Amino acid sequence: MLATRFPSDLMAAALALHDNRLPDAERGLKDYLKRDPFDARAIRMLAELAGRIGRLKDAENLLRRAVEIAPAFTAARANLALVLYRQNRASEALEELDRLIEAEPDHPGHANLKAATLGRLGAFEEAITLYERVLAEAPAQPKLWMSYGHMLKTLGRQAEGVAAYRKALALSPTLGEAWWSLANLKTVRFDDADIAAMKAAQAEVGIGDEDRFHLDFALGKAYEDRREADRAFAHYAAGNALRRTQLVYDAAETERFVDDCIALATPEFFADRAGWGSDARDPVFILGMPRAGSTLVEQILASHSQIEGTTELPDLPALARRIPNYPHGLTELTAERARELGEEYLHRTAVQRRTDRPLFVDKLPNNWAHVVLIRLILPNATIIDTRREPRACCFSNFKQHFARGQAFSYALDDMGRYYRDYARLMAHLDGVQPGRVHRVIHEALVADTEAEIGRLLDACGVAFEPACLAFHETERAVRTASSEQVRQPIFTGGDRAWRPFAPHLGPLTAALGDLVELYPDVPANL
């Protein structure tokens, strides 16, 4: 049993954690645990601290210790389930959640996380059923309504999703994420009453940063739809600036990483490792910049009878993180280890498969940073690089708030440098392994859709099927920001959206440099 009273020094540490005075909290918790190493409450607090600074594995280890000491400590078990979920270990999170729900069947937070976890595993209908049961019993839960809306949106049930978001806002008008969720559908147009409500929410005393920046992104979309570019940009810039203060991103670090990959990936490097890795050809990696058309390409491919669409899978970066001194550590891999990693990727991603189609899509854009790893461990995989005009692509990122990741996207100069690093690594790979990457230029796909789809299917080694031209009629779950756009025929006006904002994009243009004039070409010696 857990003691009910907090000793004064543990209370002081708890208050420091509450106030986000993390050094004070860490010092106090560690001192306390030296005297009482079996206090599961203190261990849980130390785990929360580790989670706040991104040390999720440390948090997991601490929480496992807490529930080992106190198996009935449901708050610690709930934290453990969340940490597992955030590490993309959904199956393990589900096991902990089932234990929690057995112990506390009426706890809406457990049900909410379980539904989100089921969604991550692709069990969308089961997740929706769970949301509906919980909301029927406890309807005054704005964040549950919002999460329910996310799941409905994923399945293409847009009108029901909008209604769920509106229900969340009726319960909590300052819930910025619900306003942004409506904006992020890309099909909702805010009226005067919506704009007034969002402004009133921002004016609320004590509104949190998270609600505020979500509201700024939503207001930016509202004014952009009204063709008020200056007012829209002011909100986009404010939302990005506030979000940027919460993230750690160093553009120079990305540049050094790409330099290291280029130095490593010589023709001799690949020649010495010919024949390594798994010989499976199942994966089709769609990579590149976010907002470059990857969801459209995935939807086209998923309309083919031989290709299954999944989502943005976290598994390749997870494998990369386990390679010591990455990317330099790639030189230390053996042929056997390269094969094991390829097979492990296939095993990890199998949980996302729902059909017996021989090929499947992994469309995590950021996998461009791991193309060398892909070529080592899955040499027969197809790699599709989706590319879009740099200003159009980067501005589309700037006005998009991502639920997680993409820390480069909240400052214009960071974004331009990131695009440049991506383009030069892919250009280098083209030089040392010509023909191994198929590039889809978004503007070409829009201009000559049938011919570009034919080339795309050839690159995947499958025959042309007419269903790929009618991709917008394919019914499937889509979990990205473009979920509604890919359920419509190809839109031809998107690449002009940045032009009214051009006077504000100086830092982006400067960071992109000559890529603007060279597009779609990229010199190998960039």
C-alpha positions as CSV (number, residue, x, y, z in Angstrom):
1,M,0.0,0.0,0.0
2,L,1.1,3.6,-0.7
3,A,1.5,5.9,2.2
4,T,-1.0,8.8,2.1
5,R,1.1,11.5,3.7
6,F,4.0,13.2,1.9
7,P,7.1,13.9,4.0
8,S,8.0,17.6,3.8
9,D,11.1,17.1,1.6
10,L,9.1,15.0,-0.8
11,M,6.4,17.6,-0.9
12,A,9.0,20.3,-1.6
13,A,10.2,18.2,-4.6
14,A,6.7,17.7,-5.8
15,L,6.1,21.5,-5.7
16,A,9.3,22.1,-7.7
17,L,8.1,19.6,-10.3
18,H,4.7,21.3,-10.4
19,D,6.4,24.7,-11.0
20,N,8.7,23.1,-13.6
21,R,11.8,23.9,-11.5
22,L,13.3,20.7,-12.8
23,P,16.9,21.0,-11.4
24,D,15.4,21.6,-7.9
25,A,12.9,18.7,-8.3
26,E,15.6,16.3,-9.6
27,R,18.0,17.1,-6.7
28,G,15.2,16.8,-4.1
29,L,13.8,13.5,-5.5
30,K,17.3,11.9,-5.7
31,D,18.2,13.0,-2.2
32,Y,14.9,11.6,-0.9
33,L,15.3,8.3,-2.8
34,K,18.7,7.8,-1.3
35,R,17.0,7.6,2.1
36,D,13.9,5.7,0.9
37,P,14.6,3.9,-2.4
38,F,11.2,2.0,-2.2
39,D,8.8,5.0,-2.3
40,A,6.9,4.4,-5.5
41,R,5.5,8.0,-5.4
42,A,8.9,9.5,-5.5
43,I,10.0,7.1,-8.3
44,R,7.0,8.1,-10.3
45,M,7.8,11.8,-9.9
46,L,11.3,11.2,-11.0
47,A,9.9,9.3,-14.1
48,E,7.7,12.3,-14.9
49,L,10.7,14.5,-14.8
50,A,12.6,12.2,-17.1
51,G,9.7,12.2,-19.5
52,R,9.5,16.0,-19.6
53,I,13.1,16.3,-20.8
54,G,12.6,13.5,-23.4
55,R,14.4,10.7,-21.6
56,L,11.5,8.2,-22.2
57,K,13.5,5.1,-21.7
58,D,14.7,6.3,-18.3
59,A,11.1,7.2,-17.5
60,E,10.0,3.7,-18.5
61,N,12.6,2.0,-16.3
62,L,11.6,4.1,-13.3
63,L,7.9,3.4,-13.8
64,R,8.5,-0.3,-14.1
65,R,10.3,-0.1,-10.8
66,A,7.4,1.8,-9.3
67,V,4.7,-0.7,-10.4
68,E,7.0,-3.6,-9.3
69,I,7.1,-2.1,-5.8
70,A,3.4,-1.1,-5.8
71,P,1.4,-3.2,-8.3
72,A,-1.8,-1.4,-7.3
73,F,-0.4,2.0,-8.0
74,T,-2.6,2.8,-11.0
75,A,-1.3,6.3,-11.6
76,A,2.2,4.9,-12.2
77,R,0.9,2.2,-14.4
78,A,-1.1,4.8,-16.4
79,N,2.2,6.8,-16.8
80,L,3.9,3.7,-18.0
81,A,1.2,3.0,-20.6
82,L,1.6,6.6,-21.9
83,V,5.4,6.4,-22.0
84,L,5.2,3.1,-24.0
85,Y,2.7,4.8,-26.3
86,R,5.0,7.7,-26.9
87,Q,7.8,5.3,-27.7
88,N,5.5,3.8,-30.4
89,R,5.3,0.5,-28.5
90,A,1.5,0.3,-28.8
91,S,1.1,-3.4,-28.2
92,E,2.9,-3.1,-24.9
93,A,0.9,0.0,-23.9
94,L,-2.3,-1.9,-24.7
95,E,-1.3,-4.7,-22.2
96,E,-0.9,-2.1,-19.4
97,L,-4.1,-0.3,-20.3
98,D,-6.1,-3.5,-20.2
99,R,-4.8,-4.0,-16.6
100,L,-5.7,-0.4,-15.7
101,I,-9.2,-0.7,-17.1
102,E,-9.8,-3.9,-15.2
103,A,-8.8,-2.1,-12.0
104,E,-10.6,1.2,-12.8
105,P,-13.2,0.5,-15.5
106,D,-14.8,4.0,-15.2
107,H,-11.7,6.1,-15.7
108,P,-12.1,8.1,-19.0
109,G,-8.4,8.8,-19.3
110,H,-7.6,5.1,-19.5
111,A,-10.2,4.5,-22.2
112,N,-9.0,7.6,-24.2
113,L,-5.5,6.3,-24.3
114,K,-6.6,2.8,-25.1
115,A,-8.7,4.1,-28.0
116,A,-5.7,6.2,-29.3
117,T,-3.5,3.1,-28.9
118,L,-5.9,1.0,-30.9
119,G,-5.9,3.6,-33.6
120,R,-2.1,3.5,-33.8
121,L,-2.4,-0.3,-34.3
122,G,-4.9,0.3,-37.1
123,A,-7.9,-1.0,-35.1
124,F,-10.0,2.1,-35.9
125,E,-13.4,0.7,-35.7
126,E,-12.7,-0.8,-32.3
127,A,-11.3,2.5,-31.1
128,I,-14.4,4.3,-32.3
129,T,-16.7,1.8,-30.5
130,L,-14.7,2.4,-27.3
131,Y,-15.0,6.2,-27.6
132,E,-18.7,6.0,-28.2
133,R,-19.2,3.8,-25.1
134,V,-17.2,6.1,-22.9
135,L,-18.8,9.3,-24.2
136,A,-22.3,7.8,-23.7
137,E,-21.4,7.3,-20.0
138,A,-19.4,10.5,-19.5
139,P,-20.4,13.0,-22.2
140,A,-18.9,16.1,-20.6
141,Q,-15.3,15.3,-21.6
142,P,-14.1,17.9,-24.2
143,K,-10.8,16.2,-24.9
144,L,-12.5,12.8,-25.4
145,W,-14.8,14.4,-28.0
146,M,-11.8,15.9,-29.7
147,S,-10.0,12.5,-29.8
148,Y,-13.1,10.9,-31.1
149,G,-13.1,13.6,-33.8
150,H,-9.6,12.7,-34.7
151,M,-10.5,9.0,-35.2
152,L,-13.6,9.8,-37.3
153,K,-11.5,12.1,-39.5
154,T,-9.0,9.3,-40.0
155,L,-11.8,7.1,-41.4
156,G,-13.1,9.8,-43.7
157,R,-16.2,10.4,-41.6
158,Q,-15.7,14.2,-41.9
159,A,-19.1,15.5,-41.0
160,E,-19.2,13.4,-37.8
161,G,-15.6,14.5,-37.0
162,V,-16.6,18.2,-37.4
163,A,-19.6,17.6,-35.1
164,A,-17.3,16.0,-32.5
165,Y,-14.9,18.9,-32.6
166,R,-17.7,21.3,-32.3
167,K,-19.0,19.4,-29.3
168,A,-15.6,19.6,-27.7
169,L,-15.6,23.4,-28.2
170,A,-19.1,23.8,-26.8
171,L,-17.8,22.2,-23.6
172,S,-14.5,24.1,-23.7
173,P,-14.3,27.1,-26.0
174,T,-10.6,27.7,-25.2
175,L,-9.5,24.3,-26.3
176,G,-7.1,25.4,-29.0
177,E,-6.4,22.0,-30.3
178,A,-10.0,21.5,-31.2
179,W,-10.0,24.8,-33.2
180,W,-6.8,23.7,-34.9
181,S,-8.3,20.3,-35.7
182,L,-11.2,22.0,-37.5
183,A,-8.7,24.1,-39.5
184,N,-6.5,21.2,-40.2
185,L,-9.3,19.4,-42.1
186,K,-8.5,22.0,-44.8
187,T,-12.1,21.9,-45.8
188,V,-13.7,23.9,-43.0
189,R,-14.2,27.7,-43.5
190,F,-14.5,29.7,-40.3
191,D,-17.2,32.3,-40.1
192,D,-17.2,35.6,-38.3
193,A,-18.6,34.0,-35.1
194,D,-15.8,31.4,-35.2
195,I,-13.1,34.1,-35.5
196,A,-14.7,36.1,-32.7
197,A,-14.8,33.0,-30.5
198,M,-11.1,32.2,-31.2
199,K,-10.1,35.8,-30.4
200,A,-12.1,35.7,-27.2
201,A,-10.4,32.4,-26.2
202,Q,-7.0,34.0,-26.7
203,A,-8.0,36.9,-24.5
204,E,-9.0,34.6,-21.7
205,V,-6.9,35.3,-18.5
206,G,-4.6,32.3,-17.8
207,I,-4.9,30.6,-21.2
208,G,-2.0,28.2,-21.6
209,D,0.7,28.3,-24.3
210,E,-0.6,25.1,-26.0
211,D,-4.1,26.5,-26.4
212,R,-2.6,29.9,-27.5
213,F,-0.4,28.5,-30.3
214,H,-3.1,26.2,-31.6
215,L,-5.5,29.1,-31.8
216,D,-2.9,31.2,-33.7
217,F,-2.5,28.4,-36.3
218,A,-6.3,28.2,-36.6
219,L,-6.7,32.0,-36.9
220,G,-3.9,32.0,-39.5
221,K,-5.9,29.5,-41.6
222,A,-9.1,31.6,-41.1
223,Y,-7.5,34.8,-42.4
224,E,-5.7,33.0,-45.2
225,D,-9.0,31.6,-46.4
226,R,-10.2,35.2,-46.5
227,R,-7.1,36.3,-48.5
228,E,-5.9,38.5,-45.7
229,A,-2.3,37.4,-46.0
230,D,-0.7,39.9,-43.6
231,R,-3.1,39.1,-40.8
232,A,-2.8,35.4,-41.5
233,F,1.0,35.5,-41.4
234,A,1.0,37.5,-38.2
235,H,-0.9,34.6,-36.5
236,Y,1.2,31.9,-38.2
237,A,4.4,33.7,-37.1
238,A,3.1,34.0,-33.5
239,G,2.1,30.4,-33.3
240,N,5.4,29.2,-34.7
241,A,7.4,31.4,-32.4
242,L,5.6,30.2,-29.3
243,R,5.9,26.6,-30.3
244,R,9.6,27.0,-31.1
245,T,10.3,28.0,-27.5
246,Q,9.1,24.5,-26.4
247,L,11.4,22.6,-28.8
248,V,15.0,21.8,-29.0
249,Y,16.3,21.9,-32.6
250,D,19.7,22.8,-34.0
251,A,19.9,23.2,-37.7
252,A,23.7,23.0,-37.6
253,E,23.4,19.5,-36.0
254,T,21.2,18.4,-39.0
255,E,23.8,19.8,-41.4
256,R,26.6,17.9,-39.6
257,F,24.6,14.7,-39.7
258,V,24.1,15.1,-43.5
259,D,27.8,15.9,-43.9
260,D,28.7,12.7,-42.1
261,C,26.2,10.6,-44.2
262,I,27.7,12.0,-47.4
263,A,31.3,11.3,-46.3
264,L,30.3,7.8,-45.3
265,A,28.2,6.8,-48.3
266,T,30.8,6.4,-51.0
267,P,30.6,4.0,-54.0
268,E,33.2,1.8,-52.3
269,F,31.1,1.7,-49.1
270,F,28.2,0.2,-51.0
271,A,30.3,-2.0,-53.2
272,D,31.9,-3.6,-50.1
273,R,28.5,-4.4,-48.7
274,A,26.8,-5.6,-51.8
275,G,24.3,-8.4,-51.0
276,W,23.9,-7.4,-47.4
277,G,20.6,-7.1,-45.6
278,S,17.2,-8.8,-46.0
279,D,16.3,-9.7,-49.5
280,A,12.6,-8.8,-49.0
281,R,11.1,-6.3,-51.4
282,D,7.9,-5.7,-49.4
283,P,8.6,-2.1,-48.2
284,V,7.9,0.9,-50.3
285,F,9.4,3.9,-48.5
286,I,7.8,7.3,-49.4
287,L,10.1,10.0,-48.0
288,G,11.1,13.6,-48.4
289,M,9.9,16.8,-46.9
290,P,6.5,16.8,-45.1
291,R,3.8,18.6,-47.1
292,A,5.4,17.6,-50.4
293,G,2.7,15.2,-51.6
294,S,3.6,12.0,-49.8
295,T,0.1,11.3,-48.7
296,L,-1.2,11.7,-52.2
297,V,1.5,9.3,-53.5
298,E,0.6,6.8,-50.8
299,Q,-3.1,7.0,-51.6
300,I,-2.3,6.3,-55.3
301,L,-0.2,3.3,-54.4
302,A,-2.7,2.0,-51.8
303,S,-5.3,2.0,-54.6
304,H,-3.3,-0.8,-56.3
305,S,-4.2,-4.4,-55.7
306,Q,-0.6,-5.3,-54.8
307,I,0.2,-2.5,-52.4
308,E,-1.1,-1.9,-48.9
309,G,-1.1,1.6,-47.4
310,T,-0.2,1.8,-43.7
311,T,0.9,5.2,-42.3
312,E,4.0,7.1,-41.1
313,L,5.8,4.2,-39.3
314,P,8.2,5.0,-36.5
315,D,10.2,1.7,-36.9
316,L,13.2,2.8,-39.1
317,P,14.2,5.7,-36.9
318,A,13.8,3.4,-33.8
319,L,16.3,1.0,-35.4
320,A,18.7,3.8,-36.3
321,R,18.7,5.0,-32.6
322,R,20.0,1.6,-31.5
323,I,23.1,1.8,-33.7
324,P,25.9,3.3,-31.6
325,N,27.4,6.5,-32.9
326,Y,25.0,6.7,-35.8
327,P,25.6,7.2,-38.7
328,H,29.3,6.4,-38.3
329,G,28.3,3.2,-36.6
330,L,27.0,1.9,-39.9
331,T,30.6,1.1,-40.8
332,E,30.7,-1.3,-37.8
333,L,27.7,-3.4,-38.9
334,T,28.4,-6.9,-40.1
335,A,26.5,-8.6,-42.9
336,E,24.7,-10.7,-40.4
337,R,23.7,-7.7,-38.3
338,A,22.5,-5.9,-41.4
339,R,20.2,-8.8,-42.3
340,E,18.9,-9.0,-38.7
341,L,18.0,-5.3,-38.8
342,G,16.2,-5.7,-42.1
343,E,14.2,-8.7,-40.7
344,E,13.5,-6.8,-37.5
345,Y,12.0,-3.9,-39.4
346,L,9.7,-6.3,-41.3
347,H,8.7,-8.0,-38.0
348,R,8.0,-4.7,-36.2
349,T,5.9,-3.3,-39.1
350,A,3.9,-6.5,-39.5
351,V,1.5,-5.3,-36.8
352,Q,0.4,-2.6,-39.2
353,R,-0.5,-5.0,-42.0
354,R,-4.2,-5.7,-42.6
355,T,-4.1,-7.5,-45.9
356,D,-2.1,-10.1,-47.8
357,R,-0.9,-7.7,-50.5
358,P,2.8,-8.4,-51.2
359,L,4.0,-4.7,-50.9
360,F,3.3,-2.1,-48.2
361,V,4.0,1.6,-47.9
362,D,5.9,3.3,-45.1
363,K,5.4,7.0,-45.7
364,L,7.4,8.6,-42.8
365,P,8.8,11.6,-44.6
366,N,11.8,12.0,-42.3
367,N,13.2,8.6,-43.4
368,W,15.1,10.6,-46.0
369,A,17.7,10.9,-43.2
370,H,18.0,7.1,-43.1
371,V,18.4,6.3,-46.9
372,V,21.9,4.9,-46.3
373,L,20.5,2.5,-43.6
374,I,17.7,1.5,-45.9
375,R,20.1,0.6,-48.7
376,L,22.1,-1.5,-46.3
377,I,19.4,-3.5,-44.5
378,L,16.6,-3.6,-47.1
379,P,18.4,-3.2,-50.5
380,N,15.4,-4.5,-52.5
381,A,13.0,-2.0,-51.0
382,T,11.5,0.7,-53.2
383,I,12.4,4.3,-52.3
384,I,10.1,7.1,-53.5
385,D,11.3,10.6,-53.0
386,T,8.4,13.1,-53.1
387,R,9.5,16.6,-53.9
388,R,7.7,19.9,-54.2
389,E,8.8,23.5,-55.1
390,P,10.8,24.6,-52.1
391,R,9.0,27.8,-51.2
392,A,5.6,26.2,-51.6
393,C,6.6,23.1,-49.6
394,C,8.3,25.0,-46.8
395,F,5.6,27.6,-46.3
396,S,3.0,24.8,-46.2
397,N,5.1,23.3,-43.3
398,F,5.3,26.7,-41.6
399,K,1.5,27.1,-41.5
400,Q,1.1,23.4,-40.3
401,H,1.2,22.5,-36.6
402,F,2.4,19.0,-36.3
403,A,1.1,16.9,-33.4
404,R,4.6,15.7,-32.8
405,G,8.1,15.8,-34.5
406,Q,9.1,18.2,-37.3
407,A,10.9,20.5,-34.9
408,F,12.6,22.2,-37.9
409,S,9.3,23.5,-39.2
410,Y,8.7,26.3,-36.6
411,A,11.2,28.8,-38.0
412,L,11.6,29.9,-41.6
413,D,15.4,29.8,-41.6
414,D,15.5,26.4,-40.0
415,M,13.1,25.1,-42.6
416,G,15.1,26.4,-45.5
417,R,18.3,24.8,-44.1
418,Y,16.4,21.5,-43.5
419,Y,15.1,21.4,-47.1
420,R,18.6,22.1,-48.4
421,D,20.1,19.3,-46.3
422,Y,17.5,16.8,-47.4
423,A,18.0,17.8,-51.1
424,R,21.8,17.5,-50.9
425,L,21.8,14.0,-49.3
426,M,19.3,12.7,-51.9
427,A,21.4,14.2,-54.6
428,H,24.5,12.5,-53.2
429,L,22.7,9.2,-53.1
430,D,21.7,9.7,-56.8
431,G,25.3,10.1,-57.6
432,V,26.7,7.1,-55.8
433,Q,23.7,4.8,-56.3
434,P,22.1,6.0,-59.5
435,G,18.6,4.8,-60.2
436,R,17.9,3.5,-56.7
437,V,15.5,6.3,-55.8
438,H,12.5,7.2,-57.9
439,R,11.6,10.9,-57.6
440,V,8.1,12.2,-57.9
441,I,8.0,15.9,-58.6
442,H,4.7,17.1,-57.3
443,E,4.1,19.7,-60.0
444,A,4.7,17.1,-62.7
445,L,2.3,14.7,-61.0
446,V,-0.4,17.5,-61.0
447,A,0.3,18.4,-64.6
448,D,0.5,15.0,-66.2
449,T,-1.1,12.6,-63.6
450,E,-1.6,9.5,-65.7
451,A,2.0,9.5,-67.1
452,E,3.5,10.1,-63.7
453,I,1.4,7.4,-62.1
454,G,2.6,5.0,-64.7
455,R,6.2,5.8,-64.0
456,L,5.6,5.5,-60.2
457,L,4.0,2.0,-60.6
458,D,6.9,1.0,-62.8
459,A,9.3,2.0,-60.1
460,C,7.4,-0.3,-57.7
461,G,7.5,-3.2,-60.1
462,V,3.7,-3.5,-60.5
463,A,1.5,-3.2,-63.5
464,F,-0.7,-0.2,-64.2
465,E,-4.2,-0.4,-62.7
466,P,-7.0,2.2,-63.5
467,A,-7.9,2.3,-59.8
468,C,-4.7,4.3,-59.2
469,L,-6.1,7.2,-61.3
470,A,-9.3,7.1,-59.2
471,F,-7.3,7.2,-55.9
472,H,-9.7,9.6,-54.3
473,E,-12.4,6.9,-54.4
474,T,-10.3,4.5,-52.4
475,E,-11.7,4.0,-48.9
476,R,-9.0,3.6,-46.3
477,A,-7.8,5.2,-43.1
478,V,-5.5,8.2,-43.6
479,R,-3.7,9.5,-40.4
480,T,-2.0,12.6,-41.7
481,A,-2.8,16.2,-42.2
482,S,-3.7,15.6,-45.8
483,S,-6.4,13.1,-44.9
484,E,-9.3,15.1,-46.5
485,Q,-7.3,16.4,-49.5
486,V,-6.5,12.9,-50.8
487,R,-10.2,12.1,-50.8
488,Q,-10.6,14.6,-53.5
489,P,-9.3,14.7,-57.1
490,I,-5.9,16.3,-57.5
491,F,-6.0,20.0,-56.7
492,T,-4.0,22.3,-59.0
493,G,-3.9,25.5,-57.0
494,G,-1.9,24.6,-53.9
495,D,1.5,25.6,-55.2
496,R,0.4,29.2,-55.5
497,A,-0.6,29.5,-51.9
498,W,2.8,30.9,-50.7
499,R,2.9,33.8,-53.2
500,P,0.8,36.3,-51.2
501,F,3.1,35.7,-48.3
502,A,6.3,36.2,-50.3
503,P,7.1,39.6,-48.6
504,H,7.4,37.8,-45.3
505,L,9.5,34.8,-46.5
506,G,12.9,36.5,-46.7
507,P,14.6,34.2,-44.1
508,L,13.3,31.1,-45.9
509,T,14.4,32.3,-49.4
510,A,17.9,33.2,-48.0
511,A,18.3,29.8,-46.4
512,L,17.2,27.9,-49.5
513,G,19.7,29.8,-51.7
514,D,20.1,28.6,-55.2
515,L,17.7,25.7,-54.7
516,V,14.9,28.0,-55.7
517,E,16.3,28.8,-59.1
518,L,17.6,25.2,-59.7
519,Y,14.4,23.4,-58.8
520,P,13.6,20.6,-59.6
521,D,17.3,19.9,-60.2
522,V,19.8,19.6,-57.4
523,P,23.6,19.5,-58.1
524,A,25.4,16.6,-56.5
525,N,28.0,19.0,-55.0
526,L,25.4,21.2,-53.2
